[in-house]
Amino acid sequence: MAINDYQQSIEVHPLAVPYFLTPAIDSTRYHHIMGYFATGVAVITTTHHGKPIGFTAHSFSAISHDPALISFCAGDSATIWPLIEAASTFCVNILSETQQNISNVFSRPGGVRFQTSEYSRANSGAPILPGGLAWIECSAVALYPAGDQLIVLGRVHNMETLKDGKPLVAYRGTFGTFETQQA
């Protein structure tokens, strides 16, 4: 099913917010405040003309269990997104605490991301990065413009846990890990 076919089957109801309830927001302050929300780190990968490509996504989320749907955001000016959209399938690689370097490599604009990275392939051919906690293979089913981002909705087709461990966590512009607390 093409992205547009799936979008037509979804009824979307945008909410109108009165202009007086939406004051101008200082983008620097907004970025600072959003940094207080800790998030896991994932790398989105696929192949384009047989070559592996990917980028670090800091906004990845489970959306629905039935059907199994996920979402992530890509910058609307990102040069890599059109290549992933053209492939229509992708793999979400959930990074472990030992993979900060992988996150950094896949975050840099331009740069060669797979030159030193080893990987295996999902059924779709999308790269699975070694050392991660898990991977999720998806097809893109909907795309929603949202400010300077594109929200991508993906349908899960295959997934696997690679190892137990702690996730790589982003918080206030730095990386860390997750520690459980005794109740």
N, C-alpha and C positions, 0 to 999 in steps of 0.2 A: 504494500500500500504506500503510495507516495505521500510525502509530508502534507501537501495540499489536500489530498483526499481525506486524511485523518482529521485535519483541521476543520474541514467542512462538517464532519460528524460530531464535533464538539460545540456545544452552545456556550458562547462566551458572553458574559454580562459585565462590561466595564462599568466601574462605579464613578459617578460624577461627584467631585468634591468641590464645593463652593470655593472660589478663588480666595476669599477672605480667611479660609481655614488653612491655606497653604502659603505661609510666608516664605520669602526667599531664604534659602538655607546656605550658610557658608560651607562651601565644599571641603575646605581644609578641616574645619571643625567636625563636619559629618564623617569624614574619613577617620579622624581621631576617635570619635565616639564609637563607630562601628568596629574599631579595633578591639574594643572590650568584649566582643562576642567571640569566644574561642571556637575554632572550626577545624575539622579534619582537612587533610590535604590529599588531593587526587590528581592524577595525570590522565588526561583524555588522549587516547591514541587511535590511529587508523592507518590505512595505507592509501597513498595517492599515486597512481601509475606504478604500482609495485614497490614504492618507497615508503618506509615508515615515517609518520609525522605525529606530532603531539604537542600538548601544552598543559601547563599546570592550571587547574581550576580550583579556586578557593571557595566557590559556592556550588556545592554538590549536595543533593538531598534525595532521600526516598520520598516518593509522592503517593503511591498507591500500592496496596498489596494485591488487589484483584481488579484489573490486571496489574501485573508488576510493572510499575513505571518509576522512572527516576528523572531528575532534572539537573541541569548545570547551566551556568551562564558563561557566555563568551563576549568579549568586547565587540561592539558592532564595527569597529575599525580593524579588528584583528585580521591579519592576512591569512592566518591558518584556518579560520573558521570556514570560508568557502570551500576549502579542500576537504574538510571533514563532512560538510553538508553534501558535497558531490559524491562522497563515498557512501553516504547514508547509513553506514554501520560504524560503530566505534566501541572501544573498550575503556571502561573506567578502572584505573589502577589505583587502589587505595594504599597510600604509602605508610610504611612503618617508621618508627622513630629513628631508624638508622639511615633514612633516605633523604635527609635534608639536601644533600648535594644534588640528587635527582630532581627534586623540586626546583632548586636554583637553576639547573641546566635547562629545564623545560619552561622556566619563567622568562628567560631572556629573549627579547625580540631578535629575530634573525637567527643567528647561531646554529651550529650543527648539533642537533640533539641526540641523534642515534649513532654518531661516530664512535663513541666509546661505550655505548649502552648495549648490553647483551639482552636478548629477549626471545620469547617463544611466541607462537601465534594462536589466537582464538580461531574458531571455525571460520569466521569472516575474513581472517587474515590480519585482523587488528593486532598490534603488538601487545604482549603481556610482559610487563617489566618484572624481572626477578627481584626477590627480596621484599616485595610488598606483602600486605596482609591478605588481600583478596583482589579479585577482578570480576567485573560485571560486563558482559557483552550485550550490546543493545543496538537497536535500529532507531534512527531519528524519526519521530512520528509527528512532531509539531514544533513550530518555531514562533516565538512571540517577541516582537520588539518591545523593549522596556528601557526608556531613557537611552543611555549610552551602552546598553547591554542587549544581548539577545538571549532569551530564555529558551533553552532546548529541552524538549520533552522526549525521553527515550523509552522504548519498550524493551524490557529485559528478555533475552533469549537464552542466556547461559551465564553461569557464575560459578566461582570456586573460591574456597578459602585456601590460601597458600601456606600460611603458618600462623601460629598463635604469636601474639606479641603486643606491643603497645603502638598506638597510632602516632604519626607525626601530627602535631597540633600547631596551628598558627594562632598567635595571640599578640596583639599590639605591635605588629611588625617584626616579631621574633618567632622562633620555633621552639617547641618544647614537646613534652609528652604528657601522658595521662597517668595519674596515680589514683588507685581506688582508696577509699577511706573505710575504716571499720565503722559499722553502725553502732 
